[in-house]
Amino acid sequence: MQLAGLTNRGRERSRNEDSFFLNADTGIALLVVADGMGGHRAGNIASSLAVSSAEQLWGDLDRTGSITPKKARTIMCSLILNANNLIIDEADHSSARQGMGTTLTSGLLYENHLTIGHIGDSRAYLVCKDKIRLLTRDHSLLEQLIESGQVKPEEAHNHPQRHVLTRALGTVSDPEIDIIDLELEAGSALIFCTDGLTNLVKDNEILALCQNESDPHTLAEALIDLANSRGGHDNITVVIAKGIGGQES
């Protein structure tokens, strides 16, 4: 398995409010992307605190024993709840940071099993057998409008409320977390990314680049370059795992 992660400020933002973490050891990997809430105070601090929670979890994680699906779900919930507490505590001690928040999409990969903990509109994709599958659901007002039929999917790209989140870390003391479990086929690839990518690059384009680029670092660069070539309106972060199970997808 090969891992890569890259983040880019984009072409319009004055600072990068995205953060990421990835690491692997003894057949276990942790992938994390976080997008500080745009328009809120200290979004970059919020995403950094979320990643700090992932770093701490990774350092404390016993990677010598086996991980069960139940344990993996507990780990993902702990990561997100700890991150949420860090953000709220920091905001409580600094008036300049009150109201800050972040998305968080994290994945624990062990053997060929993946457990995702997710809140916000950063995404996780699975690429397998020439198909791409969105694993997460955007926690956004726009997604609710699409599901209710008030907005058509083809109208989403330019919708004025596309950035309004319905869930994020740092906003409530007990956030609702999506936990997703699945088995991965050998040769699968995972792509975790912030909306700075998906607002400008379509799913089928992500798939095409993934099929054409065997090296995950080169793939991450290509995805970011494509988003920037279309304006780079937001920060762009991509975390990739390729060759899961020892084969290329």
C-alpha positions, -999 to 999 in steps of 0.1 A, spaced: 0 0 0 12 35 -9 1 67 9 3 104 -1 -12 136 12 -10 172 -1 -27 204 8 -27 237 -12 -40 272 -4 -56 275 -38 -57 307 -58 -81 329 -40 -78 323 -2 -52 343 18 -45 313 41 -49 276 42 -76 264 67 -73 227 57 -52 202 76 -45 165 71 -28 135 87 -18 101 74 4 73 87 7 36 84 24 8 104 21 -30 106 -8 -31 82 -28 -4 99 -33 31 84 -50 63 95 -62 89 69 -77 122 80 -87 154 63 -102 185 80 -115 218 65 -117 248 88 -151 265 84 -148 293 60 -161 327 72 -156 317 108 -129 328 132 -97 307 133 -109 279 110 -72 270 105 -68 265 142 -99 243 144 -87 220 116 -52 219 132 -67 208 165 -87 181 148 -55 168 132 -37 170 166 -64 147 179 -56 122 151 -19 125 158 -24 118 195 -47 88 187 -21 74 164 6 77 190 -15 60 216 -29 33 193 -18 -3 200 -8 -15 165 6 -48 177 -28 -65 183 -58 -72 162 -85 -45 155 -121 -56 153 -149 -36 136 -163 -28 170 -130 -15 183 -124 5 151 -158 22 155 -149 31 191 -116 45 179 -132 67 152 -158 81 176 -131 88 202 -110 107 176 -139 129 166 -152 135 201 -118 144 214 -112 167 185 -146 184 192 -137 189 229 -103 204 219 -119 229 196 -146 239 221 -121 242 250 -98 264 229 -127 286 218 -139 290 254 -104 303 264 -100 328 235 -127 353 224 -108 356 190 -115 319 184 -151 317 194 -173 302 166 -145 283 150 -152 249 136 -141 223 111 -152 193 91 -134 160 98 -133 128 77 -112 101 91 -106 65 81 -89 36 99 -77 10 75 -67 -24 89 -61 -55 67 -88 -50 40 -113 -34 63 -121 4 65 -140 22 92 -148 59 86 -158 86 111 -173 116 93 -188 150 101 -191 179 76 -187 180 38 -152 167 33 -154 134 14 -141 99 12 -141 80 -21 -134 44 -30 -120 35 -64 -123 -2 -73 -126 -20 -106 -129 11 -128 -156 26 -106 -157 54 -81 -180 54 -51 -187 82 -27 -186 67 8 -197 97 28 -227 120 28 -223 157 28 -237 173 60 -248 205 42 -279 225 36 -275 219 -1 -275 181 3 -307 184 23 -323 205 -5 -312 180 -31 -326 151 -11 -359 169 -6 -361 176 -44 -359 214 -40 -326 216 -59 -316 194 -88 -281 178 -86 -270 196 -117 -278 229 -101 -256 223 -71 -224 236 -85 -234 273 -84 -260 272 -57 -255 301 -32 -260 279 -2 -236 252 -12 -211 261 16 -236 260 45 -229 231 68 -255 213 89 -229 195 110 -194 205 120 -169 200 149 -169 228 175 -205 238 171 -222 215 197 -209 195 227 -222 162 215 -220 161 177 -238 135 155 -212 113 138 -215 91 107 -197 58 111 -192 37 80 -178 2 78 -169 -17 47 -146 -44 33 -122 -34 5 -112 -56 -24 -75 -60 -31 -62 -33 -54 -87 -7 -42 -78 30 -37 -91 55 -12 -93 93 -18 -101 116 11 -105 153 1 -119 186 11 -146 205 -9 -119 227 -26 -114 197 -48 -149 184 -53 -165 218 -60 -143 220 -91 -135 184 -101 -162 159 -109 -162 123 -96 -156 108 -131 -126 131 -135 -112 119 -101 -117 83 -113 -99 90 -147 -69 106 -130 -67 77 -105 -67 52 -133 -39 70 -151 -16 78 -122 -2 48 -103 18 69 -79 -4 85 -52 18 116 -48 16 123 -85 -21 117 -84 -26 141 -55 -6 167 -75 -27 162 -106 -60 165 -87 -48 198 -70 -35 211 -103 -68 205 -120 -88 223 -93 -64 252 -94 -66 254 -132 -104 259 -128 -99 288 -104 -88 273 -71 -115 291 -53 -109 273 -20 -81 254 -1 -76 220 -16 -65 189 3 -61 153 -9 -51 122 11 -47 90 -9 -41 53 -3 -34 31 -33 -26 -5 -38 -46 -17 -8 -40 -54 -5 -8 -52 -24 -21 -46 -59 -26 -14 -79 -62 -4 -86 
